[in-house]
Amino acid sequence: MTIKASGTQLGFQEIEAEFGAQSPRSLGSYRHTQTVNGLTFNGIDSGVPSSGEIKFSDFYGKSLNIVVDCFSGGDEFRINAKNNKWNNNNIVIINPSTVSKKEQGTKITIRVNKKFGSDKSNQQHCALRTGTWNNPAQIIVDLGSSAEIYGAGGDGGRGANGTSSNGFDGGDGTSGLGIEHQGTVINYRSGSLISAGFGGGGGGGGGRETSKNDRRAGGGGGGGGAGFPFGLGGDGGVPQAGTRQANEDIGEDGTNATENTAGVGGSGGDNDDQAGGQKGGDGGDNEQTAGDGPDDDSQGGDAGTNGAAIRKSSGVSFTFGTGALDDGEIRPSSFANPGNAATGVA
């Protein structure tokens, strides 16, 4: 538990219960500086000197600090920091052999400094979640300069099969960071990124012309939405009946997105300059909203919607660090206001 904030004189027993017994048994043994993945702790807790004079009173209200490792290794997807990292991926800020790891009363920093991605199944799905914790003193999500947390991009919709079907809807983007612990602080330092996954474009409508022959043309596939993983371009539509023209009546496929740039909708098919399908809608990214597939003789598909850069569990609030701690990027930028976080984390 966190050491009491005031009251009777502290003794070694209370300090050792929180920070472990050090050798020799002196206050000077608790002077400590430690750097973890570029994050420096000048003292075992804020306000405990790492050099110079140190007093019993410096330990009032202090807590053990533990860093959760979300920086080692390669890219990861759909990670819960508590469930997936706490047991085997943590660093105690003092000699770890002298103190037992614990959640209750501890300041826990989730240090992020690599790339995390989500999946395409549910807009509430997040690339990285804090998880829920057993009464820690504080949870801090600290993003280093190489931290990238992306929702997945939605796939583009398939173009209409002439007039045998309508264009298909683009897929929805999913979400980046999920906050599940009350009072979490997010530090997003220069170079870091928290991004929604963006929606895929709708498939284009199909065309038909019957004044000479029954000619039909497929709609273009929608472009993929930006994210990680990125959205795939939708397939072009293929007419299922009527007089065909050597595959020229097939709509073009939409293009895949990248992590940061939307894919482009494919052109509609052209059946002997008589029947033409509509272009698929472009995918979405931070610069543009995904487009619907235009209607023709059959309807185009709707664009997918964006996920959220940051989501929170119902009833949970969080704050951002200030100054150098909020110099990174959040996409869309509206999510840099905690009040705009979407509700629901999965």
SERO-4910 file (N, C-alpha, C, O; in steps of 0.05 Angstrom, whole numbers):
BEGIN
 pado doro    nc1    nc2    nc3   cac1   cac2   cac3    cc1    cc2    cc3    oc1    oc2    oc3
  Met    A     17    -24      0      0      0      0     17     25      0     40     25     10
  Thr    A      7     47    -12     20     72    -10     26     80     19      9     76     36
  Ile    A     50     90     25     57     99     52     38    122     60     29    138     43
  Lys    A     31    122     85     12    143     95     23    171     88     47    175     86
  Ala    A      4    189     83     11    216     73     19    235     96     32    255     90
  Ser    A     12    229    120     18    247    143     15    231    169      8    208    168
  Gly    A     20    245    191     16    233    217     42    228    231     60    244    229
  Thr    A     43    206    246     66    200    263     91    196    246     90    190    222
  Gln    A    114    200    260    140    197    246    142    170    233    136    149    244
  Leu    A    152    171    208    156    146    193    181    132    204    200    144    214
  Gly    A    181    105    201    204     90    208    212     71    185    198     70    165
  Phe    A    234     57    188    243     40    167    223     18    160    220     10    137
  Gln    A    208      9    180    189    -13    175    169     -6    154    163    -22    137
  Glu    A    158     19    155    138     28    136    150     32    108    138     24     88
  Ile    A    174     43    107    188     46     82    195     20     69    192     16     45
  Glu    A    205      1     85    212    -25     75    188    -41     66    190    -58     47
  Ala    A    165    -37     78    141    -51     70    133    -43     41    122    -59     27
  Glu    A    139    -18     34    132     -9      7    154    -13    -13    149    -22    -36
  Phe    A    179     -8     -5    201     -8    -25    221    -30    -20    241    -32    -35
  Gly    A    217    -47     -1    235    -69      4    258    -60     22    265    -36     23
  Ala    A    270    -80     36    293    -74     53    318    -72     35    323    -89     18
  Gln    A    334    -51     40    358    -46     25    383    -50     43    381    -48     68
  Ser    A    405    -56     30    430    -60     46    451    -40     36    456    -38     12
  Pro    A    463    -25     55    458    -25     84    431    -12     90    419      2     73
  Arg    A    422    -16    115    396     -5    123    399     24    130    404     32    153
  Ser    A    397     40    109    400     69    112    382     83     92    375     71     71
  Leu    A    373    108     98    357    123     78    372    127     53    360    127     31
  Gly    A    399    130     55    415    134     31    413    111     11    417    115    -13
  Ser    A    406     87     20    403     64      2    379     67    -16    376     52    -35
  Tyr    A    361     86    -10    337     91    -26    341    113    -47    323    120    -61
  Arg    A    365    125    -48    371    143    -70    374    126    -95    390    107    -95
  His    A    359    132   -116    359    114   -139    350    129   -164    331    145   -163
  Thr    A    365    124   -185    357    134   -212    357    110   -231    375     94   -230
  Gln    A    336    108   -247    334     85   -265    321     94   -291    301    109   -291
  Thr    A    332     85   -314    320     91   -340    310     66   -353    325     46   -354
  Val    A    285     66   -362    272     44   -374    263     52   -402    245     69   -404
  Asn    A    276     42   -423    267     48   -450    266     79   -455    247     89   -467
  Gly    A    286     93   -446    288    122   -449    271    138   -430    272    163   -431
  Leu    A    257    125   -412    240    139   -392    256    138   -365    260    117   -354
  Thr    A    264    162   -356    281    163   -332    265    170   -307    249    189   -306
  Phe    A    269    154   -286    258    159   -260    280    170   -242    298    155   -234
  Asn    A    278    195   -236    297    208   -217    287    206   -189    275    225   -178
  Gly    A    291    183   -177    280    177   -151    261    153   -153    249    148   -174
  Ile    A    258    139   -131    240    116   -132    211    124   -133    194    108   -140
  Asp    A    205    149   -127    178    161   -131    183    191   -132    203    201   -122
  Ser    A    164    205   -144    166    234   -146    169    246   -118    152    242   -101
  Gly    A    190    262   -115    194    276    -89    214    261    -71    222    273    -50
  Val    A    221    237    -78    242    223    -62    269    229    -76    273    221    -99
  Pro    A    287    242    -62    312    250    -75    328    226    -86    329    205    -74
  Ser    A    340    231   -109    359    211   -121    388    217   -113    406    201   -118
  Ser    A    392    240   -102    419    248    -93    416    269    -71    394    280    -67
  Gly    A    437    274    -56    437    295    -35    422    285    -11    418    262     -6
  Glu    A    413    305      5    399    299     30    374    284     26    358    290      8
  Ile    A    369    264     43    344    248     42    334    244     70    350    238     88
  Lys    A    308    248     75    296    248    102    272    229    103    260    222     82
  Phe    A    266    220    126    242    203    130    217    217    119    200    204    107
  Ser    A    215    243    123    191    258    114    188    258     84    166    262     74
  Asp    A    210    252     69    208    251     40    191    228     31    183    227      7
  Phe    A    185    209     48    171    184     40    141    185     46    127    166     39
  Tyr    A    132    206     59    103    208     63     88    207     37     95    222     18
  Gly    A     67    190     35     50    189     11     63    177    -13     52    180    -35
  Lys    A     85    163    -10    100    153    -34     92    124    -40     83    109    -22
  Ser    A     95    117    -65     87     90    -75    109     78    -91    126     91   -104
  Leu    A    109     51    -92    126     36   -110    118     42   -138     95     46   -145
  Asn    A    138     44   -156    134     48   -185    141     23   -200    163     11   -196
  Ile    A    124     14   -218    129     -9   -236    123     -1   -265    102     12   -270
  Val    A    140     -8   -283    136     -3   -312    128    -29   -325    140    -50   -322
  Val    A    106    -27   -340     97    -50   -356    108    -47   -385    106    -26   -397
  Asp    A    121    -68   -394    136    -68   -419    117    -72   -443    109    -94   -449
  Cys    A    110    -50   -456     96    -51   -482    114    -38   -503    105    -23   -521
  Phe    A    140    -44   -501    159    -32   -520    178    -52   -532    190    -47   -553
  Ser    A    181    -76   -520    200    -96   -531    187   -112   -553    163   -116   -554
  Gly    A    204   -122   -571    194   -140   -592    181   -126   -615    182   -101   -617
  Gly    A    168   -141   -633    156   -131   -657    128   -121   -653    118   -119   -631
  Asp    A    115   -115   -676     88   -106   -676     69   -126   -662     74   -150   -663
  Glu    A     49   -115   -649     29   -132   -636      1   -122   -641     -3    -99   -649
  Phe    A    -18   -140   -638    -46   -134   -644    -64   -141   -620    -61   -162   -607
  Arg    A    -83   -123   -614   -104   -129   -594    -92   -137   -567    -97   -160   -558
  Ile    A    -77   -120   -555    -63   -126   -530    -77   -113   -506    -84    -89   -507
  Asn    A    -81   -128   -485    -91   -118   -459    -67   -117   -441    -56   -138   -434
  Ala    A    -59    -93   -433    -34    -89   -418    -35   -105   -391    -15   -117   -383
  Lys    A    -58   -105   -378    -60   -120   -353    -58   -150   -357    -43   -164   -345
  Asn    A    -75   -160   -375    -78   -189   -379    -54   -201   -394    -46   -223   -388
  Asn    A    -43   -186   -413    -22   -198   -430      6   -191   -422     25   -205   -430
  Lys    A     10   -169   -406     37   -160   -401     45   -159   -371     69   -161   -365
  Trp    A     26   -157   -353     33   -152   -325     49   -174   -313     69   -169   -298
  Asn    A     42   -199   -317     55   -221   -303     84   -224   -310    101   -230   -293
  Asn    A     91   -221   -336    118   -228   -344    134   -205   -357    157   -208   -364
  Asn    A    121   -182   -360    134   -160   -374    133   -134   -357    119   -115   -365
  Asn    A    148   -134   -335    147   -110   -318    174   -106   -305    190   -124   -302
  Ile    A    179    -81   -299    205    -72   -287    199    -56   -262    186    -35   -264
  Val    A    209    -64   -239    206    -50   -214    227    -28   -212    251    -33   -217
  Ile    A    219     -4   -204    237     19   -202    250     18   -174    243     35   -157
  Ile    A    268      0   -170    286     -3   -147    296    -31   -150    289    -45   -169
  Asn    A    313    -40   -132    323    -67   -134    300    -88   -132    289    -91   -111
  Pro    A    293   -101   -154    269   -119   -154    272   -143   -136    251   -154   -129
  Ser    A    296   -150   -128    299   -174   -110    290   -168    -81    288   -186    -65
  Thr    A    286   -142    -75    280   -135    -47    251   -128    -43    243   -123    -21
  Val    A    234   -129    -64    207   -120    -61    189   -138    -78    197   -147    -99
  Ser    A    165   -143    -68    146   -160    -83    129   -142   -101    119   -121    -94
  Lys    A    126   -152   -126    109   -138   -145     80   -139   -135     71   -159   -126
  Lys    A     66   -116   -137     38   -115   -129     24    -93   -145     36    -75   -155
  Glu    A     -2    -96   -147    -19    -76   -160    -28    -55   -141    -26    -31   -146
  Gln    A    -38    -64   -118    -52    -46   -100    -33    -25    -89    -12    -31    -77
  Gly    A    -40      0    -92    -24     22    -82      0     29    -98     16     46    -90
  Thr    A      4     16   -121     29     21   -138     23     40   -161      1     40   -172
  Lys    A     43     56   -168     41     73   -192     51     56   -215     74     48   -216
  Ile    A     34     51   -234     40     33   -256     41     49   -282     21     62   -289
  Thr    A     64     48   -295     68     62   -321     69     42   -343     86     24   -344
  Ile    A     49     43   -362     49     27   -385     65     41   -407     56     60   -419
  Arg    A     90     33   -411    108     46   -429    105     34   -457    110     10   -461
  Val    A     97     50   -476     91     42   -503    112     54   -522    116     79   -522
  Asn    A    125     38   -538    145     49   -556    149     31   -580    172     27   -589
  Lys    A    127     21   -591    127      5   -616     99      7   -628     82     22   -618
  Lys    A     94     -9   -648     68     -7   -662     48    -28   -654     55    -52   -651
  Phe    A     24    -19   -649      1    -37   -642    -21    -33   -662    -27    -10   -670
  Gly    A    -34    -54   -670    -56    -53   -688    -81    -67   -677    -78    -84   -659
  Ser    A   -104    -61   -688   -129    -73   -679   -137    -95   -699   -120   -107   -712
  Asp    A   -163   -101   -700   -174   -119   -720   -199   -106   -733   -206    -84   -725
  Lys    A   -211   -120   -752   -232   -107   -768   -260   -116   -760   -279   -111   -775
  Ser    A   -263   -128   -736   -289   -141   -731   -309   -124   -716   -333   -129   -719
  Asn    A   -300   -104   -701   -318    -90   -682   -306    -63   -677   -282    -61   -669
  Gln    A   -322    -41   -679   -311    -14   -675   -301    -10   -647   -284      7   -642
  Gln    A   -311    -25   -627   -302    -22   -600   -275    -37   -595   -263    -34   -574
  His    A   -266    -53   -614   -241    -67   -611   -218    -47   -613   -217    -31   -632
  Cys    A   -200    -48   -594   -177    -29   -593   -151    -44   -597   -148    -68   -591
  Ala    A   -131    -30   -608   -105    -41   -611    -91    -47   -585    -79    -68   -581
  Leu    A    -94    -28   -566    -81    -31   -540   -101    -21   -519   -112      1   -521
  Arg    A   -105    -37   -498   -123    -30   -476   -107    -29   -450    -88    -44   -447
  Thr    A   -115    -12   -432   -102    -11   -406   -108    -37   -390    -91    -46   -375
  Gly    A   -132    -48   -394   -142    -69   -376   -152    -56   -350   -149    -32   -346
  Thr    A   -164    -73   -333   -174    -63   -307   -155    -73   -286   -145    -96   -287
  Trp    A   -150    -56   -266   -130    -61   -245   -141    -61   -217   -162    -49   -213
  Asn    A   -127    -74   -199   -137    -76   -171   -126    -53   -155   -105    -55   -141
  Asn    A   -140    -30   -156   -135     -7   -138   -106      2   -137    -94      5   -116
  Pro    A    -94      7   -160    -67     19   -160    -68     48   -151    -89     60   -151
  Ala    A    -45     60   -144    -44     88   -138    -50    105   -163    -63    126   -161
  Gln    A    -40     96   -186    -44    111   -211    -36     93   -234    -18     76   -232
  Ile    A    -50     97   -257    -42     84   -282    -34    107   -301    -49    126   -306
  Ile    A    -11    104   -313     -1    123   -333      5    108   -359     19     87   -358
  Val    A     -5    117   -381      2    106   -407     22    126   -419     14    148   -426
  Asp    A     47    118   -422     68    136   -431     78    127   -459     90    105   -461
  Leu    A     73    144   -479     80    137   -507    107    150   -514    109    175   -513
  Gly    A    126    134   -521    152    144   -531    151    152   -560    130    151   -572
  Ser    A    174    161   -570    174    172   -597    169    152   -619    163    160   -642
  Ser    A    171    126   -613    165    106   -633    139     92   -629    133     72   -642
  Ala    A    122    103   -611     96     90   -605     76     97   -628     73    120   -635
  Glu    A     63     76   -638     42     79   -657     19     60   -650     23     36   -648
  Ile    A     -4     71   -645    -27     56   -637    -49     61   -657    -60     83   -658
  Tyr    A    -56     41   -673    -75     45   -696    -99     27   -693    -98      4   -685
  Gly    A   -123     39   -699   -145     22   -706   -142     11   -734   -126     21   -750
  Ala    A   -156    -11   -740   -155    -23   -766   -172     -7   -786   -193      3   -779
  Gly    A   -163     -6   -811   -178      7   -832   -200    -12   -843   -196    -36   -844
  Gly    A   -223      0   -851   -244    -16   -862   -238    -23   -891   -226     -8   -906
  Asp    A   -247    -47   -900   -244    -55   -928   -264    -40   -945   -285    -33   -937
  Gly    A   -256    -36   -971   -274    -24   -990   -296    -44   -997   -292    -68   -997
  Gly    A   -320    -33  -1004   -342    -50  -1012   -339    -60  -1041   -327    -46  -1057
  Arg    A   -351    -83  -1047   -351    -94  -1074   -370    -77  -1091   -391    -68  -1082
  Gly    A   -362    -73  -1117   -379    -59  -1135   -404    -76  -1142   -403   -100  -1140
  Ala    A   -425    -62  -1151   -450    -76  -1159   -444    -94  -1183   -429    -87  -1201
  Asn    A   -457   -117  -1183   -455   -136  -1206   -475   -128  -1227   -496   -141  -1231
  Gly    A   -469   -107  -1241   -489    -96  -1261   -513    -87  -1246   -512    -71  -1227
  Thr    A   -536    -99  -1254   -561    -93  -1239   -571   -118  -1224   -593   -118  -1214
  Ser    A   -554   -138  -1222   -562   -162  -1208   -558   -159  -1177   -570   -174  -1162
  Ser    A   -543   -139  -1169   -540   -133  -1141   -532   -104  -1138   -523    -91  -1157
  Asn    A   -536    -92  -1115   -527    -66  -1109   -497    -66  -1101   -486    -88  -1095
  Gly    A   -485    -43  -1100   -458    -41  -1090   -458    -48  -1060   -477    -42  -1046
  Phe    A   -436    -59  -1050   -434    -67  -1022   -423    -44  -1005   -407    -28  -1015
  Asp    A   -430    -44   -980   -421    -23   -962   -391    -26   -956   -381    -49   -955
  Gly    A   -377     -4   -951   -350     -5   -941   -350    -14   -912   -369    -10   -898
  Gly    A   -327    -26   -904   -325    -34   -876   -318    -11   -858   -306      9   -866
  Asp    A   -326    -14   -832   -320      7   -812   -292      4   -803   -281    -18   -802
  Gly    A   -279     26   -795   -254     26   -782   -258     19   -752   -279     22   -741
  Thr    A   -236      9   -739   -237      3   -711   -220     22   -696   -213     43   -706
  Ser    A   -212     16   -671   -203     37   -653   -174     32   -643   -164     10   -644
  Gly    A   -162     54   -633   -134     54   -624   -130     46   -595   -125     23   -589
  Leu    A   -132     66   -577   -126     62   -549   -151     60   -532   -169     77   -535
  Gly    A   -153     40   -515   -176     36   -498   -169     41   -469   -151     28   -458
  Ile    A   -183     59   -455   -178     66   -427   -199     54   -410   -223     60   -413
  Glu    A   -191     36   -392   -211     21   -376   -207     27   -346   -223     17   -330
  His    A   -187     43   -339   -182     49   -310   -187     78   -304   -177     96   -318
  Gln    A   -203     83   -284   -210    111   -276   -185    127   -269   -168    117   -254
  Gly    A   -184    151   -279   -162    169   -273   -136    165   -287   -115    177   -280
  Thr    A   -136    148   -308   -112    143   -324   -101    169   -335   -117    187   -343
  Val    A    -75    172   -336    -61    195   -349    -48    185   -374    -33    165   -373
  Ile    A    -52    199   -396    -39    192   -421    -18    213   -428    -24    237   -431
  Asn    A      7    204   -430     29    221   -440     35    213   -469     44    190   -473
  Tyr    A     31    230   -488     38    223   -516     59    243   -526     54    265   -534
  Arg    A     84    233   -524    107    250   -529    112    254   -559    100    240   -575
  Ser    A    130    273   -565    136    279   -593    143    254   -609    159    238   -600
  Gly    A    131    251   -632    136    229   -650    116    206   -646    115    188   -664
  Ser    A    101    206   -625     82    185   -620     55    190   -635     50    213   -643
  Leu    A     40    169   -639     15    171   -654     -6    153   -642     -1    129   -636
  Ile    A    -30    164   -639    -54    148   -632    -74    154   -654    -82    177   -658
  Ser    A    -83    133   -669   -100    138   -692   -124    119   -693   -122     95   -687
  Ala    A   -146    130   -701   -169    114   -708   -163     98   -733   -145    105   -748
  Gly    A   -178     76   -737   -180     64   -763   -202     77   -779   -223     84   -768
  Phe    A   -198     82   -805   -216     97   -821   -233     78   -839   -224     56   -846
  Gly    A   -257     88   -846   -276     72   -861   -267     67   -890   -253     83   -901
  Gly    A   -277     44   -901   -273     38   -929   -294     50   -946   -317     55   -937
  Gly    A   -288     55   -971   -307     67   -990   -328     47   -999   -323     23  -1000
  Gly    A   -352     57  -1005   -373     40  -1015   -369     32  -1044   -357     46  -1059
  Gly    A   -379      8  -1051   -377     -1  -1079   -396     15  -1097   -418     22  -1089
  Gly    A   -386     20  -1121   -402     36  -1141   -426     21  -1151   -426     -4  -1153
  Gly    A   -447     36  -1158   -471     24  -1170   -466     14  -1199   -447     24  -1212
  Gly    A   -482     -5  -1208   -480    -16  -1235   -498     -2  -1255   -519      9  -1247
  Gly    A   -490     -3  -1280   -506      9  -1302   -519    -11  -1320   -510    -34  -1322
  Arg    A   -540     -2  -1335   -554    -19  -1354   -565     -2  -1376   -576     20  -1371
  Glu    A   -564    -12  -1401   -575      2  -1424   -588    -19  -1442   -576    -38  -1450
  Thr    A   -614    -15  -1448   -629    -35  -1463   -640    -25  -1490   -656    -39  -1502
  Ser    A   -633     -1  -1498   -645     10  -1523   -635     -5  -1548   -650     -6  -1567
  Lys    A   -611    -16  -1548   -601    -32  -1570   -598    -61  -1563   -609    -79  -1575
  Asn    A   -582    -66  -1542   -578    -92  -1531   -580    -89  -1500   -579    -67  -1489
  Asp    A   -584   -112  -1488   -585   -111  -1459   -556   -112  -1448   -545   -133  -1442
  Arg    A   -545    -88  -1446   -517    -85  -1437   -516    -75  -1408   -531    -57  -1400
  Arg    A   -498    -88  -1393   -496    -81  -1364   -466    -77  -1357   -449    -88  -1371
  Ala    A   -461    -62  -1336   -434    -56  -1328   -432    -56  -1298   -450    -47  -1284
  Gly    A   -410    -68  -1288   -406    -69  -1259   -396    -44  -1247   -383    -28  -1261
  Gly    A   -401    -40  -1222   -391    -17  -1207   -362    -22  -1198   -354    -45  -1194
  Gly    A   -348      0  -1194   -320     -2  -1184   -320     -9  -1154   -339     -2  -1139
  Gly    A   -299    -23  -1145   -296    -29  -1117   -288     -5  -1101   -275     13  -1111
  Gly    A   -296     -4  -1076   -288     19  -1058   -259     17  -1050   -248     -5  -1048
  Gly    A   -247     40  -1044   -220     41  -1034   -219     33  -1004   -238     38   -990
  Gly    A   -196     22   -996   -193     14   -968   -188     38   -950   -178     59   -959
  Gly    A   -195     35   -924   -190     57   -905   -163     54   -891   -154     31   -887
  Ala    A   -151     76   -884   -125     76   -871   -127     64   -843   -147     67   -830
  Gly    A   -105     51   -835   -104     39   -809    -83     17   -808    -70     12   -828
  Phe    A    -82      3   -786    -63    -20   -783    -78    -42   -769    -83    -40   -745
  Pro    A    -84    -64   -783    -79    -68   -812    -96    -50   -829   -117    -41   -821
  Phe    A    -85    -44   -853    -99    -26   -871   -123    -40   -884   -124    -64   -885
  Gly    A   -142    -23   -894   -165    -34   -908   -158    -42   -936   -142    -29   -950
  Leu    A   -169    -65   -945   -165    -75   -972   -184    -62   -991   -207    -56   -984
  Gly    A   -176    -59  -1016   -194    -49  -1037   -216    -69  -1043   -210    -93  -1043
  Gly    A   -240    -59  -1049   -262    -78  -1056   -260    -87  -1084   -248    -74  -1101
  Asp    A   -270   -111  -1090   -270   -122  -1117   -290   -106  -1134   -310    -96  -1125
  Gly    A   -283   -104  -1160   -301    -93  -1179   -324   -111  -1185   -321   -136  -1184
  Gly    A   -347   -100  -1191   -371   -116  -1197   -370   -129  -1224   -358   -118  -1243
  Val    A   -382   -153  -1227   -383   -168  -1252   -412   -172  -1260   -427   -185  -1245
  Pro    A   -420   -162  -1284   -447   -166  -1292   -454   -196  -1294   -438   -212  -1303
  Gln    A   -478   -203  -1285   -487   -231  -1284   -505   -238  -1307   -513   -262  -1309
  Ala    A   -513   -219  -1324   -531   -225  -1346   -528   -205  -1368   -512   -186  -1365
  Gly    A   -542   -208  -1390   -541   -189  -1411   -518   -195  -1430   -504   -215  -1428
  Thr    A   -515   -177  -1450   -494   -179  -1470   -467   -169  -1459   -465   -146  -1451
  Arg    A   -448   -187  -1457   -422   -181  -1445   -403   -170  -1466   -406   -173  -1490
  Gln    A   -382   -156  -1456   -361   -146  -1474   -333   -151  -1462   -322   -134  -1449
  Ala    A   -323   -175  -1466   -294   -182  -1462   -283   -169  -1437   -261   -157  -1438
  Asn    A   -297   -172  -1415   -287   -163  -1388   -285   -133  -1384   -280   -124  -1362
  Glu    A   -289   -117  -1406   -289    -88  -1402   -313    -78  -1386   -313    -56  -1376
  Asp    A   -333    -95  -1384   -357    -87  -1369   -353    -93  -1339   -371    -87  -1323
  Ile    A   -331   -104  -1331   -326   -109  -1303   -314    -84  -1290   -297    -71  -1301
  Gly    A   -324    -78  -1266   -314    -55  -1252   -285    -60  -1242   -278    -83  -1237
  Glu    A   -269    -39  -1240   -242    -42  -1230   -243    -45  -1200   -260    -35  -1186
  Asp    A   -223    -60  -1190   -220    -63  -1161   -211    -36  -1149   -196    -21  -1161
  Gly    A   -220    -31  -1125   -209     -9  -1109   -181    -15  -1100   -174    -39  -1099
  Thr    A   -165      5  -1093   -138      0  -1084   -137     -3  -1054   -153      8  -1039
  Asn    A   -117    -17  -1045   -112    -20  -1016   -103      7  -1005    -90     23  -1018
  Ala    A   -110     12   -980    -99     35   -965    -71     28   -956    -61      6   -960
  Thr    A    -58     47   -943    -34     43   -926    -42     49   -897    -65     55   -892
  Glu    A    -23     48   -880    -29     55   -852    -40     84   -849    -56     89   -832
  Asn    A    -30    102   -867    -36    130   -864    -51    143   -887    -60    166   -885
  Thr    A    -54    128   -909    -66    140   -933    -88    122   -944    -84     97   -946
  Ala    A   -110    133   -951   -133    118   -961   -128    106   -989   -112    117  -1004
  Gly    A   -142     84   -994   -143     73  -1021   -163     88  -1038   -181    102  -1028
  Val    A   -160     84  -1064   -177     98  -1084   -198     79  -1095   -192     56  -1100
  Gly    A   -222     89  -1099   -243     72  -1111   -237     66  -1140   -226     83  -1154
  Gly    A   -244     41  -1149   -240     33  -1176   -261     45  -1195   -283     51  -1187
  Ser    A   -253     48  -1220   -271     58  -1241   -293     38  -1246   -289     14  -1244
  Gly    A   -317     47  -1254   -338     29  -1263   -332     17  -1290   -316     28  -1305
  Gly    A   -345     -6  -1295   -341    -19  -1321   -354     -4  -1344   -371     13  -1339
  Asp    A   -345     -9  -1369   -355      4  -1393   -362    -17  -1413   -345    -30  -1424
  Asn    A   -388    -20  -1418   -397    -41  -1437   -404    -27  -1463   -426    -18  -1468
  Asp    A   -384    -27  -1481   -387    -17  -1509   -397     11  -1510   -413     19  -1527
  Asp    A   -389     27  -1490   -398     55  -1489   -428     59  -1487   -438     81  -1492
  Gln    A   -442     38  -1480   -471     39  -1477   -480     38  -1448   -497     53  -1440
  Ala    A   -468     20  -1433   -474     18  -1405   -449     22  -1389   -428     11  -1396
  Gly    A   -450     38  -1369   -427     44  -1352   -434     42  -1322   -455     52  -1314
  Gly    A   -415     30  -1307   -419     29  -1278   -406     54  -1265   -391     68  -1278
  Gln    A   -412     58  -1240   -402     81  -1225   -376     74  -1211   -371     51  -1203
  Lys    A   -359     94  -1207   -334     91  -1192   -340     84  -1163   -359     94  -1152
  Gly    A   -323     67  -1151   -326     62  -1123   -317     86  -1106   -301    102  -1115
  Gly    A   -328     88  -1082   -320    110  -1064   -292    107  -1054   -283     84  -1050
  Asp    A   -277    129  -1051   -251    128  -1040   -252    121  -1010   -272    127   -997
  Gly    A   -231    108  -1000   -230    103   -971   -225    128   -955   -219    149   -966
  Gly    A   -226    125   -929   -221    147   -911   -193    147   -899   -181    126   -896
  Asp    A   -184    171   -892   -159    174   -876   -161    200   -860   -183    211   -859
  Asn    A   -140    209   -849   -141    233   -832   -148    258   -848   -155    279   -837
  Glu    A   -145    257   -874   -150    281   -891   -177    280   -905   -186    301   -915
  Gln    A   -190    257   -905   -215    256   -920   -233    235   -907   -224    215   -896
  Thr    A   -259    239   -911   -279    219   -902   -284    199   -924   -284    207   -948
  Ala    A   -287    174   -918   -293    154   -938   -318    162   -954   -337    173   -943
  Gly    A   -318    155   -980   -340    163   -997   -360    140  -1003   -352    117  -1004
  Asp    A   -385    147  -1005   -405    128  -1014   -401    121  -1043   -390    137  -1059
  Gly    A   -409     97  -1051   -409     90  -1080   -433    103  -1093   -456     99  -1083
  Pro    A   -430    118  -1114   -453    131  -1127   -473    111  -1138   -466     89  -1147
  Asp    A   -498    119  -1138   -520    102  -1150   -519    104  -1180   -511    124  -1191
  Asp    A   -529     84  -1193   -534     84  -1222   -561     69  -1226   -580     75  -1212
  Asp    A   -561     50  -1244   -586     34  -1247   -589     15  -1223   -611      6  -1217
  Ser    A   -567      9  -1210   -569     -4  -1183   -554     14  -1163   -538     31  -1171
  Gln    A   -560     11  -1139   -550     29  -1118   -521     24  -1111   -511      1  -1112
  Gly    A   -507     45  -1104   -480     43  -1093   -481     37  -1064   -501     42  -1050
  Gly    A   -459     26  -1053   -457     20  -1025   -450     44  -1008   -437     63  -1018
  Asp    A   -457     44   -983   -450     65   -964   -421     62   -955   -410     40   -954
  Ala    A   -409     85   -949   -382     85   -938   -382     74   -910   -402     77   -896
  Gly    A   -360     62   -902   -357     54   -874   -351     78   -857   -342     99   -867
  Thr    A   -356     76   -831   -351     98   -812   -324     93   -799   -314     71   -798
  Asn    A   -314    115   -787   -288    114   -774   -291    101   -746   -311    104   -733
  Gly    A   -269     88   -737   -267     81   -709   -259    105   -693   -261    128   -702
  Ala    A   -250    101   -669   -242    123   -651   -212    120   -645   -201     98   -642
  Ala    A   -199    143   -643   -171    143   -634   -169    133   -605   -151    117   -599
  Ile    A   -187    142   -589   -187    135   -560   -216    128   -552   -235    143   -558
  Arg    A   -219    106   -538   -244     98   -526   -241     95   -496   -218     92   -486
  Lys    A   -262     96   -482   -262     92   -453   -285     75   -444   -306     75   -457
  Ser    A   -282     61   -423   -304     46   -411   -325     65   -399   -318     88   -392
  Ser    A   -350     57   -398   -371     73   -387   -364     81   -358   -356     65   -342
  Gly    A   -367    107   -352   -362    117   -325   -333    124   -319   -327    133   -297
  Val    A   -315    119   -338   -286    123   -335   -278    150   -347   -288    157   -368
  Ser    A   -261    165   -333   -250    189   -343   -219    187   -343   -208    171   -328
  Phe    A   -207    203   -359   -177    204   -361   -168    232   -368   -185    249   -375
  Thr    A   -142    237   -365   -131    263   -372   -106    258   -389    -95    236   -390
  Phe    A    -97    280   -401    -72    280   -416    -50    295   -399    -56    313   -384
  Gly    A    -25    286   -403     -3    302   -392     -1    329   -407    -15    333   -427
  Thr    A     15    346   -397     17    373   -409     46    379   -417     64    364   -410
  Gly    A     49    401   -432     76    409   -440     88    389   -459     75    382   -479
  Ala    A    112    380   -454    126    361   -471    112    334   -472    118    317   -488
  Leu    A     93    330   -454     79    304   -452     55    302   -471     42    281   -472
  Asp    A     49    323   -486     27    322   -505     35    333   -532     19    347   -545
  Asp    A     59    327   -540     70    337   -566     67    317   -588     76    322   -611
  Gly    A     55    294   -583     51    274   -604     27    281   -622     18    304   -622
  Glu    A     16    261   -636     -6    266   -654    -29    247   -648    -24    223   -642
  Ile    A    -53    257   -649    -77    241   -647    -94    246   -671   -100    268   -679
  Arg    A   -103    224   -684   -119    226   -708   -146    211   -704   -146    188   -696
  Pro    A   -168    224   -711   -172    253   -716   -165    269   -691   -166    260   -668
  Ser    A   -158    295   -695   -149    312   -673   -171    317   -653   -165    325   -630
  Ser    A   -196    313   -660   -218    318   -641   -215    300   -616   -224    307   -595
  Phe    A   -201    277   -619   -198    259   -596   -176    269   -576   -172    256   -556
  Ala    A   -163    291   -583   -144    303   -563   -159    316   -540   -147    325   -521
  Asn    A   -186    318   -542   -203    327   -520   -214    302   -507   -229    287   -520
  Pro    A   -208    297   -481   -218    273   -468   -249    270   -470   -259    248   -470
  Gly    A   -262    293   -471   -291    292   -472   -302    280   -498   -326    273   -499
  Asn    A   -285    277   -518   -294    266   -544   -288    237   -547   -294    225   -568
  Ala    A   -276    225   -527   -270    196   -528   -296    180   -532   -317    187   -519
  Ala    A   -296    160   -549   -319    143   -552   -322    124   -528   -303    118   -514
  Thr    A   -346    116   -523   -352     99   -500   -355     70   -508   -368     64   -528
  Gly    A   -342     52   -493   -344     24   -499   -317     13   -508   -307     22   -529
  Val    A   -305     -5   -493   -279    -17   -500   -281    -47   -500   -293    -59   -482
  Ala    A   -271    -59   -522   -272    -88   -524   -246    -98   -537   -243   -122   -541
***
